[in-house]
Amino acid sequence: MPIATPEKYAEMLATAKEKGFAFPAINVSSSQTLNAALAGFAEAGSDGIIQISTGGAEYLSGPTIKDMVAGSVAFAAFAREVARKYPVNIALHTDHCPKDKLDGFVRPLLELSSERVAAGGEPLFQSHMWDGSAVPLDENLAIAEELLAKAAAAKAVLEIEVGVVGGEEDGIVGAIDEKLYSTPEDAIATVEALGLGEDGIYLTALTFGNVHGVYKPGNVKLRPEILQQAQEAVVEKLGLAAGSKPFNLVFHGGSGSTEQEIAAAVSYGVVKMNIDTDTQYAFTRPVAGYMLSKYDGVLKVDGEVGDKKAYDPRAWGKVAEAAMAARVVEATQHLGSAGKTIG
């Protein structure tokens, strides 16, 4: 199918919330990892989200060029062409963008999308993330308000982060401390600044102990009930219907989470869960096995010529893509999106 239109993406998010499941949002950084994600979503019969970080965007432009906008535009164009062949809806998203990279990443991409929309076309990306976790909440929400207006004009969804995700991703480091836990007051301040969707659709990454990267069980304490408390605080503050879920929530830093923790988060309104570390490992691990098992073929050892069929990048690339696709399928099963494409 074509990359999801703004209307289709809104329907995807609304359906996930209504039916109690979430979409895996798979970080990619190359055509190979993009193809692996697409294959996984198709095999699972799941719609999904594919995203690039600031570092991924730089890499996609060429390691010697490092132009986030050029890499993003090239990625979006390539993704549009190859996604047409898959029977699922795919939305494109840009991941964590801190304050110092807004002018070189999200703002120019929103401007490009606005120009496309004004000319009758579709936005380049269906959503963009502003990561204001490193600035005070008031400043975070002021920038979010500005970006939400730009996103609405570009027919795109804005994702924000309220609280801090620990660990490190693309050079963004969050300490592992009490700031990992968003408060009901944070949730209320968010709604007071951004509304409930009347000024544009947005996704909210409230934090409940999340940490990027790899960690051993017991090192981090996830508290999914914080998400429920945030939803309930806004319901009470605004007099909404009991049990409603005003936020479209995002789960960051989920590597190592238990199925029970994931299910709890989804039940409290999570509609998108970012997956990067696990799929990176799924892609790379079989390559290591391939190289070690075909040592004489991939290297010209002792004056021999090796085996062209073994060191052809397509040979080991297919192994890597298949393994990553399988991990994407697993993610759709954990989040409940498998078999639920909206067509």
Backbone hydrogen bonds, N-H to C=O, Kabsch-Sander energy under -0.5 kcal/mol:
donor,donor_aa,acceptor,acceptor_aa,energy
4,A,90,I,-2.6
9,Y,5,T,-2.7
10,A,6,P,-2.2
11,E,7,E,-1.9
12,M,8,K,-2.5
13,L,9,Y,-2.4
14,A,10,A,-2.4
15,T,11,E,-2.6
16,A,12,M,-2.3
17,K,13,L,-2.1
18,E,14,A,-2.5
19,K,15,T,-2.8
20,G,16,A,-0.9
21,F,16,A,-2.2
22,A,335,L,-2.0
23,F,271,V,-2.6
25,A,273,M,-3.0
26,I,24,P,-0.6
26,I,49,I,-2.5
27,N,25,A,-0.5
27,N,275,I,-2.1
28,V,51,Q,-2.5
34,L,30,S,-2.0
35,N,31,S,-2.6
36,A,32,Q,-2.2
37,A,33,T,-2.2
38,L,34,L,-2.5
39,A,35,N,-2.5
40,G,36,A,-2.3
41,F,37,A,-2.5
42,A,38,L,-2.4
43,E,39,A,-2.6
44,A,40,G,-2.0
45,G,41,F,-0.9
45,G,42,A,-0.7
46,S,41,F,-2.5
48,G,89,N,-2.4
49,I,24,P,-1.9
50,I,91,A,-2.7
51,Q,26,I,-2.6
52,I,93,H,-1.8
54,T,96,H,-0.6
57,A,53,S,-2.6
58,E,54,T,-2.2
59,Y,55,G,-2.4
60,L,56,G,-2.2
61,S,57,A,-1.0
61,S,58,E,-0.8
62,G,59,Y,-1.4
65,I,62,G,-1.9
66,K,58,E,-0.6
66,K,62,G,-2.3
68,M,66,K,-0.6
71,G,67,D,-2.7
72,S,68,M,-2.0
73,V,69,V,-2.7
74,A,70,A,-2.4
75,F,71,G,-2.4
76,A,72,S,-2.7
77,A,73,V,-2.1
78,F,74,A,-2.5
79,A,75,F,-3.1
80,R,76,A,-1.9
81,E,77,A,-1.4
82,V,78,F,-2.3
83,A,79,A,-2.4
84,R,80,R,-0.7
85,K,82,V,-1.3
86,Y,83,A,-1.9
91,A,48,G,-2.2
93,H,50,I,-1.9
94,T,127,S,-1.5
95,D,52,I,-3.1
101,K,98,P,-1.6
102,L,98,P,-0.5
102,L,99,K,-1.2
104,G,101,K,-0.7
105,F,101,K,-0.5
105,F,102,L,-1.0
107,R,102,L,-2.3
109,L,105,F,-1.6
110,L,106,V,-2.6
111,E,107,R,-2.1
112,L,108,P,-2.3
113,S,109,L,-2.2
114,S,110,L,-2.5
115,E,111,E,-2.1
116,R,112,L,-2.0
117,V,113,S,-2.8
118,A,114,S,-2.7
119,A,115,E,-1.3
120,G,117,V,-1.9
121,G,116,R,-3.3
126,Q,92,L,-1.9
127,S,92,L,-1.4
128,H,157,V,-2.1
129,M,94,T,-1.6
130,W,128,H,-0.5
130,W,159,E,-3.1
131,D,97,C,-2.5
131,D,129,M,-0.6
132,G,130,W,-1.0
135,V,132,G,-1.5
140,N,136,P,-2.8
141,L,137,L,-2.8
142,A,138,D,-1.9
143,I,139,E,-2.5
144,A,140,N,-2.2
145,E,141,L,-2.3
146,E,142,A,-1.7
147,L,143,I,-2.7
148,L,144,A,-2.6
149,A,145,E,-1.5
150,K,146,E,-1.6
151,A,147,L,-2.9
152,A,148,L,-2.6
153,A,149,A,-1.9
154,A,150,K,-1.3
155,K,152,A,-1.4
156,A,151,A,-3.1
157,V,126,Q,-2.6
158,L,201,I,-1.7
159,E,128,H,-3.2
160,I,203,L,-2.6
161,E,130,W,-0.7
162,V,205,A,-1.8
163,G,161,E,-0.6
164,V,179,K,-1.8
166,G,164,V,-0.6
166,G,210,N,-2.5
167,G,174,G,-1.8
169,E,172,I,-1.9
172,I,169,E,-2.1
173,V,171,G,-0.7
174,G,167,G,-3.0
177,D,175,A,-1.1
180,L,177,D,-2.0
181,Y,178,E,-1.6
182,S,180,L,-0.6
182,S,207,T,-3.2
187,A,183,T,-1.8
188,I,184,P,-2.3
189,A,185,E,-2.4
190,T,186,D,-1.9
191,V,187,A,-1.9
192,E,188,I,-2.4
193,A,189,A,-1.6
194,L,190,T,-2.7
195,G,191,V,-2.5
197,G,194,L,-0.6
200,G,197,G,-1.3
203,L,158,L,-2.8
204,T,248,N,-2.9
205,A,160,I,-2.9
205,A,203,L,-0.5
206,L,204,T,-1.2
207,T,162,V,-1.2
209,G,180,L,-2.3
210,N,180,L,-0.5
211,V,253,G,-1.1
212,H,166,G,-3.3
218,G,220,V,-0.5
219,N,216,K,-2.2
222,L,220,V,-0.7
223,R,208,F,-2.8
226,I,223,R,-2.3
227,L,224,P,-1.7
228,Q,224,P,-0.9
229,Q,225,E,-2.3
230,A,226,I,-2.1
231,Q,227,L,-2.3
232,E,228,Q,-2.6
233,A,229,Q,-2.1
234,V,230,A,-1.8
235,V,231,Q,-2.3
236,E,232,E,-2.5
237,K,233,A,-2.3
238,L,234,V,-2.5
239,G,235,V,-0.9
240,L,235,V,-2.1
244,S,241,A,-2.0
249,L,247,F,-0.8
249,L,269,G,-2.2
250,V,204,T,-2.0
251,F,272,K,-2.6
252,H,250,V,-0.6
254,G,274,N,-0.6
257,S,254,G,-2.3
262,I,258,T,-2.2
263,A,259,E,-2.5
264,A,260,Q,-2.2
265,A,261,E,-2.3
266,V,262,I,-2.4
267,S,263,A,-2.1
268,Y,264,A,-1.0
268,Y,265,A,-0.6
269,G,266,V,-1.7
270,V,265,A,-1.6
271,V,249,L,-2.8
272,K,249,L,-1.1
273,M,23,F,-2.5
274,N,251,F,-2.3
275,I,25,A,-2.7
280,Q,276,D,-2.6
281,Y,277,T,-2.2
282,A,278,D,-2.2
283,F,279,T,-1.9
284,T,280,Q,-2.2
285,R,281,Y,-2.9
287,V,284,T,-0.6
288,A,284,T,-1.9
289,G,285,R,-1.9
290,Y,286,P,-2.5
291,M,287,V,-2.7
292,L,288,A,-2.3
293,S,289,G,-2.2
294,K,290,Y,-1.5
295,Y,292,L,-0.8
297,G,294,K,-1.1
298,V,294,K,-2.4
299,L,295,Y,-1.4
301,V,299,L,-1.5
303,G,300,K,-0.6
304,E,301,V,-2.1
307,D,297,G,-2.9
308,K,306,G,-0.5
310,A,307,D,-1.5
311,Y,307,D,-1.9
312,D,308,K,-1.4
315,A,312,D,-1.9
316,W,312,D,-1.0
317,G,313,P,-2.0
318,K,314,R,-2.0
319,V,315,A,-1.0
320,A,316,W,-2.1
321,E,317,G,-2.8
322,A,318,K,-2.3
323,A,319,V,-1.8
324,M,320,A,-2.3
325,A,321,E,-2.7
326,A,322,A,-1.9
327,R,323,A,-1.6
328,V,324,M,-1.9
329,V,325,A,-2.3
330,E,326,A,-2.1
331,A,327,R,-1.9
332,T,328,V,-2.2
333,Q,329,V,-1.7
334,H,330,E,-2.2
335,L,331,A,-2.2
336,G,332,T,-0.9
337,S,332,T,-1.3
338,A,332,T,-1.4
339,G,44,A,-1.7
340,K,337,S,-1.9
341,T,45,G,-1.3
